């Protein structure tokens, strides 16, 4: 029972006793009546003092405990005019002020960390104890290829339709791994944890290494190509000039037709070698795109007409599924048409004969997709597709996809090339 309730019970009983005494005394002596009345007045005065000194301070402190329970750190207790109680009130008010300041500091710190994580170029994925996603920052949303946090909330990584998520799902605790995907992106992935309120919270950091690796890679192969091109062109120029002179001289000599034929073959081979190395040099010298607003559907139709005859010879049909009222995109028409031709050509070579190429455009976001029902790409090959000079074709030079990669990156596009569960291989290009 509360002290306040006990006080009122005590006051009631005391007044009842004094009233009974008064009724008894009245019947005996009148002076005793006045004495008892005086005692009643004194008792009432003492009860008021007792209430102010003990019950009211205790009631005030109880209100303070309610404020603490409700975590209302902005309210304060008023002094009650009692020395011991006011000391408690002052200490309580100082404590509430400190708690309020600490809450504000923590809130500001948490807000700062939230803003820092959101602005970080490094992807952050926080998991719960069941390894389900609880939160992720915008950088992680972008690299996973999803649209919002709600799309993956309370899902496990292996349940997300993303190649990177599939790789992340294979990480073990405290594992650090470099992952290269089929969109030419390279990521350093770290699986670790932090302690919060005595509990361990797992998280994954995703750091993009694509730009650094590509810069170092491009710098290396540019130097190699320049050296090779210089040596090969100088050598072949001297050889072809000499062979041409000798071949011309031998025309006046009888029975030298076989030798001259061999020389012509050698000259053709030198020219082929020169063209071969020139193709590599052209990849290095891709011009900066002249970006202008273009109708993507018009570009697709143009490339379809250009490649239709080649595909027709292989009994391959090209089907267009173009979105109406498609927003214009900022591209270099000449470079982008070369990209489209290369993609369609690769699809046709993958099909070989009797197949279908489906070209689709969609709005919001603007996406171009070239799908084919060819032989597909396995996981091992997918990770190497955009590596310099890698080719699955016996006579391939490995520069087609490098050209596509360089042009699309210069346009600020994101892209991917993979074979899906339905058997179709899709080259997807997303425009910002």
C-alpha positions as CSV (number, residue, x, y, z in Angstrom):
1,X,0.0,0.0,0.0
2,X,1.3,3.5,-0.8
3,X,2.5,5.8,2.0
4,X,-0.1,8.4,0.9
5,X,-2.9,5.9,1.5
6,X,-1.5,4.9,4.9
7,X,-1.3,8.6,5.9
8,X,-5.0,9.2,5.1
9,X,-6.0,6.1,7.0
10,X,-3.9,7.2,10.0
11,X,-5.3,10.7,9.8
12,X,-8.9,9.3,9.7
13,X,-8.4,7.0,12.6
14,X,-6.7,9.7,14.7
15,X,-9.6,12.1,14.1
16,X,-12.1,9.4,14.9
17,X,-10.3,8.6,18.2
18,X,-10.2,12.3,19.1
19,X,-13.9,12.7,18.3
20,X,-14.8,9.8,20.6
21,X,-12.7,11.3,23.4
22,X,-14.5,14.6,22.9
23,X,-17.9,13.0,23.2
24,X,-16.8,11.2,26.4
25,X,-15.2,14.3,27.9
26,X,-18.2,16.6,27.2
27,X,-20.2,14.5,29.7
28,X,-17.8,15.1,32.6
29,X,-15.9,18.4,32.6
30,X,-16.3,21.4,30.3
31,X,-12.7,22.5,30.6
32,X,-11.6,19.1,29.4
33,X,-13.7,19.6,26.3
34,X,-11.7,22.7,25.4
35,X,-8.5,20.8,26.1
36,X,-9.5,17.9,23.7
37,X,-10.5,20.4,21.1
38,X,-7.1,22.0,21.3
39,X,-5.5,18.6,20.9
40,X,-7.6,18.1,17.8
41,X,-6.4,21.4,16.3
42,X,-2.8,20.5,17.2
43,X,-3.2,17.0,15.7
44,X,-4.6,18.5,12.4
45,X,-1.7,21.0,12.3
46,X,0.8,18.1,12.8
47,X,-0.9,16.0,10.2
48,X,-0.6,18.9,7.7
49,X,3.1,19.3,8.6
50,X,3.6,15.6,8.3
51,X,2.0,15.6,4.9
52,X,4.2,18.4,3.6
53,X,7.4,17.0,5.1
54,X,7.0,13.3,4.3
55,X,4.0,12.3,2.1
56,X,4.3,15.1,-0.5
57,X,8.1,14.6,-1.1
58,X,7.6,10.9,-1.4
59,X,4.8,11.5,-3.9
60,X,7.1,13.8,-5.9
61,X,9.8,11.3,-5.9
62,X,7.3,8.6,-7.0
63,X,6.4,10.9,-10.0
64,X,10.0,11.1,-10.8
65,X,10.2,7.3,-10.9
66,X,7.3,7.3,-13.3
67,X,9.2,9.7,-15.6
68,X,12.2,7.4,-15.5
69,X,10.0,4.4,-16.4
70,X,8.5,6.3,-19.3
71,X,12.0,7.6,-20.3
72,X,10.7,11.2,-20.3
73,X,14.0,12.9,-19.7
74,X,12.8,16.4,-20.6
75,X,10.6,16.8,-17.5
76,X,11.9,18.0,-14.1
77,X,10.7,17.8,-10.5
78,X,9.9,21.0,-8.5
79,X,11.4,21.6,-5.0
80,X,9.0,20.7,-2.2
81,X,10.5,23.0,0.5
82,X,11.9,20.1,2.6
83,X,15.7,20.0,2.8
84,X,16.3,16.2,2.6
85,X,13.7,15.8,-0.1
86,X,14.9,18.8,-2.1
87,X,18.4,17.3,-2.1
88,X,17.0,14.1,-3.7
89,X,15.0,16.3,-6.2
90,X,18.2,18.2,-7.2
91,X,20.1,15.0,-7.7
92,X,17.3,13.6,-9.7
93,X,17.0,16.7,-11.9
94,X,20.8,16.6,-12.6
95,X,20.6,12.9,-13.5
96,X,17.7,13.6,-15.8
97,X,19.6,16.4,-17.5
98,X,22.6,14.1,-18.0
99,X,20.4,11.3,-19.4
100,X,18.8,13.8,-21.8
101,X,22.2,15.0,-23.0
102,X,23.4,11.5,-23.4
103,X,20.3,10.5,-25.3
104,X,20.8,13.5,-27.6
105,X,24.5,12.7,-28.1
106,X,23.7,9.0,-28.9
107,X,20.9,10.1,-31.3
108,X,23.2,12.5,-33.0
109,X,26.0,9.9,-33.2
110,X,23.6,7.3,-34.5
111,X,22.2,9.7,-37.1
112,X,25.8,10.6,-38.1
113,X,26.7,6.9,-38.5
114,X,23.5,6.3,-40.5
115,X,24.3,9.2,-42.8
116,X,27.9,7.9,-43.1
117,X,26.8,4.4,-44.0
118,X,24.2,5.7,-46.5
119,X,26.8,7.9,-48.2
120,X,29.5,5.3,-48.1
121,X,30.6,3.9,-51.5
122,X,31.2,0.6,-49.8
123,X,28.1,-1.7,-49.6
124,X,27.0,-2.7,-46.1
125,X,24.6,-5.6,-45.4
126,X,23.5,-6.2,-41.8
127,X,22.2,-9.7,-41.0
128,X,20.3,-11.1,-38.0
129,X,21.1,-14.3,-36.0
130,X,19.3,-16.4,-38.7
131,X,21.5,-14.8,-41.4
132,X,18.5,-12.9,-42.8
133,X,18.9,-9.3,-44.1
134,X,17.8,-6.6,-41.7
135,X,19.2,-3.6,-43.4
136,X,21.5,-2.5,-46.2
137,X,22.8,0.8,-47.5
138,X,22.2,2.4,-51.0
139,X,25.6,1.1,-52.2
140,X,24.6,-2.5,-51.4
141,X,21.2,-2.0,-53.1
142,X,23.0,-0.9,-56.2
143,X,25.6,-3.7,-56.4
144,X,23.0,-6.4,-55.6
145,X,20.9,-5.1,-58.5
146,X,17.7,-4.6,-56.5
147,X,15.3,-1.7,-56.2
148,X,14.6,-1.3,-52.5
149,X,15.3,-2.6,-49.0
150,X,11.7,-4.0,-48.7
151,X,12.5,-6.3,-51.7
152,X,15.0,-8.3,-49.7
153,X,14.0,-7.6,-46.1
154,X,14.0,-10.8,-43.9
155,X,15.4,-12.9,-46.8
156,X,18.5,-14.9,-46.9
157,X,21.2,-14.1,-49.4
158,X,20.7,-17.3,-51.3
159,X,17.0,-16.4,-51.8
160,X,17.9,-13.2,-53.8
161,X,18.0,-13.3,-57.6
162,X,21.5,-11.8,-57.8
163,X,24.9,-13.3,-58.8
164,X,26.7,-11.3,-56.2
165,X,24.2,-12.5,-53.5
166,X,24.9,-16.1,-54.5
167,X,28.6,-15.5,-54.0
168,X,28.0,-13.7,-50.7
169,X,25.9,-16.6,-49.4
170,X,29.0,-18.9,-49.7
171,X,31.1,-16.7,-47.4
172,X,32.0,-18.1,-44.1
173,X,32.5,-16.1,-40.9
174,X,35.7,-13.8,-41.0
175,X,36.1,-14.7,-44.6
176,X,37.6,-12.2,-47.1
177,X,37.2,-13.0,-50.8
178,X,37.6,-11.2,-54.1
179,X,34.7,-11.9,-56.4
180,X,34.6,-11.2,-60.2
181,X,31.1,-11.3,-61.8
182,X,30.0,-11.7,-65.4
183,X,29.3,-7.9,-65.7
184,X,33.1,-7.2,-65.4
185,X,32.7,-5.9,-61.8
186,X,35.2,-7.0,-59.2
187,X,34.4,-6.9,-55.5
188,X,36.2,-7.5,-52.2
189,X,33.7,-9.1,-49.8
190,X,34.3,-9.3,-46.0
191,X,32.0,-11.3,-43.6
192,X,32.5,-10.1,-40.0
193,X,30.4,-9.0,-37.0
194,X,30.1,-6.4,-34.2
195,X,28.9,-6.5,-30.6
196,X,25.9,-4.4,-29.7
197,X,24.3,-4.6,-26.2
198,X,26.0,-7.9,-25.6
199,X,24.8,-9.5,-28.8
200,X,26.8,-10.4,-31.9
201,X,25.5,-8.9,-35.2
202,X,26.9,-10.3,-38.4
203,X,27.5,-8.0,-41.4
204,X,29.0,-8.0,-44.9
205,X,31.1,-5.3,-46.5
206,X,31.3,-5.0,-50.3
207,X,34.1,-2.9,-51.7
208,X,34.3,-2.3,-55.4
209,X,37.7,-2.9,-56.9
210,X,36.5,-2.6,-60.5
211,X,37.9,0.8,-61.3
212,X,41.3,0.2,-59.8
213,X,41.7,-3.2,-61.4
214,X,40.5,-1.9,-64.8
215,X,42.9,1.1,-64.7
216,X,45.9,-1.2,-63.9
217,X,44.7,-3.7,-66.5
218,X,44.2,-1.2,-69.2
219,X,47.5,0.5,-68.5
220,X,49.3,-2.9,-68.7
221,X,47.7,-4.0,-72.0
222,X,48.0,-0.6,-73.6
223,X,51.7,-0.7,-73.0
224,X,52.0,-4.3,-74.3
225,X,49.9,-3.5,-77.4
226,X,51.9,-0.4,-78.3
227,X,55.1,-2.3,-78.0
228,X,53.8,-5.3,-80.0
229,X,52.2,-3.0,-82.7
230,X,55.4,-1.0,-83.1
231,X,57.6,-4.1,-83.5
232,X,55.2,-6.1,-85.7
233,X,54.3,-3.2,-88.0
234,X,58.0,-2.2,-88.4
235,X,59.0,-5.8,-89.1
236,X,56.1,-6.7,-91.4
237,X,56.6,-3.4,-93.4
238,X,60.2,-4.4,-94.1
239,X,59.4,-8.0,-94.9
240,X,56.5,-7.1,-97.2
241,X,58.5,-4.5,-99.0
242,X,61.4,-6.9,-99.5
243,X,59.1,-9.8,-100.6
244,X,57.3,-7.5,-103.0
245,X,60.5,-6.4,-104.6
246,X,61.8,-10.0,-104.9
247,X,58.5,-11.2,-106.3
248,X,58.5,-8.4,-108.9
249,X,62.1,-9.3,-109.9
250,X,61.2,-13.0,-110.2
251,X,58.5,-12.2,-112.7
252,X,61.2,-11.9,-115.4
253,X,62.7,-15.3,-114.4
254,X,61.3,-18.5,-115.9
255,X,59.9,-21.4,-113.8
256,X,59.5,-19.2,-110.6
257,X,55.7,-19.2,-110.4
258,X,55.7,-21.5,-107.4
259,X,58.2,-19.3,-105.5
260,X,56.3,-16.2,-106.4
261,X,53.0,-17.8,-105.1
262,X,54.7,-18.6,-101.8
263,X,55.9,-15.0,-101.6
264,X,52.4,-13.6,-102.3
265,X,51.1,-15.9,-99.5
266,X,53.8,-14.5,-97.2
267,X,52.9,-11.0,-98.1
268,X,49.2,-11.6,-97.4
269,X,50.1,-13.2,-94.1
270,X,52.1,-10.1,-93.1
271,X,49.2,-7.9,-94.0
272,X,46.9,-10.2,-91.9
273,X,49.3,-9.9,-89.0
274,X,49.3,-6.2,-89.3
275,X,45.5,-6.0,-89.3
276,X,45.4,-8.4,-86.4
277,X,47.6,-6.2,-84.2
278,X,45.8,-3.1,-85.5
279,X,42.5,-4.5,-84.1
280,X,44.0,-4.6,-80.6
281,X,45.4,-1.1,-81.0
282,X,41.9,0.2,-81.9
283,X,40.5,-1.0,-78.6
284,X,43.0,1.2,-76.8
285,X,42.1,4.2,-78.9
286,X,38.3,4.2,-78.4
287,X,37.2,7.9,-78.7
288,X,35.3,9.7,-76.0
289,X,31.6,9.4,-76.8
290,X,29.7,12.4,-78.2
291,X,26.6,12.0,-76.1
292,X,23.4,13.2,-77.6
293,X,19.7,12.4,-77.0
294,X,18.8,9.4,-79.1
295,X,15.7,7.2,-79.6
296,X,16.8,3.8,-78.4
297,X,14.1,2.0,-80.4
298,X,15.4,3.6,-83.6
299,X,19.0,2.5,-82.9
300,X,17.7,-1.1,-82.3
301,X,15.7,-1.1,-85.5
302,X,18.8,0.1,-87.4
303,X,21.0,-2.6,-86.0
304,X,18.4,-5.2,-86.7
305,X,18.2,-4.3,-90.4
306,X,22.0,-4.3,-90.6
307,X,22.4,-7.8,-89.0
308,X,19.2,-9.4,-90.5
309,X,20.9,-10.8,-93.6
310,X,23.8,-12.3,-91.7
311,X,21.3,-14.0,-89.2
312,X,19.0,-15.1,-92.1
313,X,21.9,-17.1,-93.6
314,X,22.2,-19.0,-90.4
315,X,18.4,-19.5,-90.2
316,X,18.2,-17.2,-87.1
317,X,15.3,-14.9,-86.5
318,X,15.5,-11.5,-84.8
319,X,12.4,-10.6,-82.8
320,X,11.8,-7.1,-81.4
321,X,9.8,-6.4,-78.3
322,X,10.1,-2.6,-78.0
323,X,8.5,-0.5,-75.3
324,X,6.2,2.3,-76.6
325,X,6.9,5.9,-75.5
326,X,10.4,5.0,-74.5
327,X,12.4,7.9,-72.9
328,X,15.4,9.1,-75.0
329,X,18.9,8.1,-73.8
330,X,22.1,10.0,-73.9
331,X,24.4,8.0,-76.2
332,X,26.9,8.2,-79.0
333,X,24.9,6.7,-81.8
334,X,27.9,5.5,-83.8
335,X,29.7,3.8,-80.9
336,X,26.4,2.4,-79.5
337,X,25.5,0.9,-82.8
338,X,28.9,-0.9,-82.9
339,X,28.1,-2.3,-79.5
340,X,24.7,-3.5,-80.6
341,X,26.2,-5.1,-83.7
342,X,28.9,-6.9,-81.6
343,X,26.3,-8.2,-79.1
344,X,23.9,-9.5,-81.9
345,X,26.9,-11.0,-83.7
346,X,28.0,-12.9,-80.5
347,X,24.5,-14.1,-80.0
348,X,24.3,-15.4,-83.6
349,X,27.7,-17.2,-83.2
350,X,26.5,-18.8,-79.9
351,X,23.4,-20.1,-81.6
352,X,25.3,-21.2,-84.8
353,X,22.2,-22.1,-86.7
354,X,18.4,-22.3,-86.3
355,X,17.6,-20.2,-83.4
356,X,16.1,-16.9,-82.2
357,X,17.4,-13.6,-80.9
358,X,15.0,-11.5,-78.9
359,X,15.7,-7.8,-78.4
360,X,13.6,-6.0,-75.7
361,X,13.5,-2.5,-74.4
362,X,11.7,-1.4,-71.2
363,X,11.1,1.9,-69.5
364,X,11.6,2.8,-65.8
365,X,14.3,1.9,-65.6
366,X,15.4,2.2,-69.3
367,X,16.8,-1.2,-70.2
368,X,18.0,-2.9,-73.4
369,X,18.1,-6.7,-73.4
370,X,19.4,-9.0,-76.1
371,X,18.5,-12.6,-75.5
372,X,19.4,-15.8,-77.4
373,X,18.7,-19.5,-77.2
374,X,22.3,-20.5,-77.9
375,X,24.5,-22.9,-76.1
376,X,24.8,-20.7,-73.0
377,X,27.6,-19.6,-70.7
378,X,28.8,-21.7,-67.8
379,X,29.9,-20.2,-64.5
380,X,33.6,-20.5,-65.0
381,X,33.4,-18.8,-68.4
382,X,31.1,-16.1,-67.2
383,X,33.7,-14.8,-64.7
384,X,36.3,-14.4,-67.5
385,X,34.1,-12.9,-70.3
386,X,35.2,-9.3,-70.0
387,X,38.9,-10.1,-69.3
388,X,41.3,-8.8,-71.9
389,X,42.0,-11.1,-74.8
390,X,39.8,-13.9,-73.4
391,X,37.7,-15.7,-76.0
392,X,35.9,-19.0,-76.2
393,X,36.1,-19.0,-80.0
394,X,39.0,-21.0,-81.6
395,X,40.0,-18.0,-83.8
396,X,38.7,-15.3,-81.4
397,X,41.0,-12.4,-80.4
398,X,39.1,-11.6,-77.2
399,X,38.6,-7.9,-78.1
400,X,34.8,-7.8,-78.9
401,X,33.6,-7.9,-75.3
402,X,36.5,-5.6,-74.2
403,X,35.3,-3.1,-76.8
404,X,31.7,-3.4,-75.5
405,X,32.8,-3.0,-71.9
406,X,34.9,0.1,-72.6
407,X,32.1,1.8,-74.6
408,X,29.4,1.0,-72.1
409,X,31.5,2.2,-69.2
410,X,32.2,5.4,-71.0
411,X,28.4,5.8,-71.4
412,X,27.9,5.2,-67.6
413,X,25.8,2.1,-68.2
414,X,25.6,-1.0,-66.0
415,X,25.5,-4.3,-67.8
416,X,25.5,-8.1,-67.3
417,X,25.8,-11.2,-69.4
418,X,24.6,-14.6,-68.1
419,X,22.6,-17.6,-68.9
420,X,19.4,-17.9,-66.9
421,X,17.4,-20.9,-65.6
422,X,15.1,-20.7,-68.6
423,X,18.0,-21.5,-70.9
424,X,18.2,-18.0,-72.5
425,X,21.4,-16.0,-72.4
426,X,20.7,-12.4,-71.8
427,X,22.9,-9.3,-72.3
428,X,21.3,-6.6,-70.3
429,X,22.2,-2.9,-70.4
430,X,20.8,-0.4,-67.9
431,X,20.9,3.3,-68.6
432,X,21.2,5.8,-65.7
